[in-house]
Amino acid sequence: MSFENIVGNNKVKAFLEQSVKENHILHSYLFSGIEGIGKTLFAREFARQLLCLEKEENENCLSCQKYYSHNHPDFYEIEPENNTIKIEQIRQMQEKILEKPITSKRKVYLIIDSDTMTKEAQNCLLKTLEEPPEYATIVLTTSNESKLLNTIKSRCMKISFEPIETLKIQEYLKKQMQIEPSLEWIKRSEGSIGKAIKLQEKKEIYEKVNELLENIEKQDKIATLKQAEVLYEQKENIQDILEYINVFLYNTKEKQKWNCIPYVEQTKKRLLASSNYDMCIDYLVMNMWEEMNEKYSRSSI
Ligand SMILES: [Zn+2]
């Protein structure tokens, strides 16, 4: 593995490689960008290079051997447990980080989805970011920067990840997964390979959602509700589907469809506040129908 094998974000690649080569390494980085864009892959490869004991990638490198066998004593990943990173996880890290590295000259910590840290966890991490041991590098990843305390952000060097070009995603899917979805389809993944793969895996579901969205202005309420069954059935995937509906509506560049976006946003919030699921979907479908069939809405049903 090297950065060469990761798609997109060439500027980030060049910068990280240069930093390793020149040995200009900081204590903390924040990798920021939308979900599914390769931030964690980049962070892991950066970590491997930081820990590596050789100048070039080399089979005999003890550090890389340990790294690839997921057995590197100087490399740690902290991930959300039940959707949050808790203060206990940060405290454990803080105890460990004081122990000197064993195999490599450095220790590297990745905090994946760092925005899921509780406020307490973030405040606790601050102490380490303020005074890290000289051998330590901490990489935080986030797709929701606004949830991080400013005091955390100001202590990290921010590396911004850009969406990946549609053509590059298509090329990747063709090479790695032997599938070739249309460019129109890939555009709905907003430049995220992770999302493109999800869309592909759940193609049947998303095709039904498409059908609903394409027909909503051509049919009556009852037919629309029938076609909306896919939304009622997909409780587990609903947040992803709502995100998808937003992208679909936005890409149409039609005023009536844009007017539906606030209803989707409202539905997301209602669902997170654990309102009655079916009622939330009723609200969404009925309001979208009325918005798109405005001229009929007063007279029918
Ligand atoms: Zn190595």
Residues whose N, C-alpha, C, O or C-beta is under 5 A from the ligand:
A	BS01	ZN	C52 L53 E54 N58 C61 S63 C64
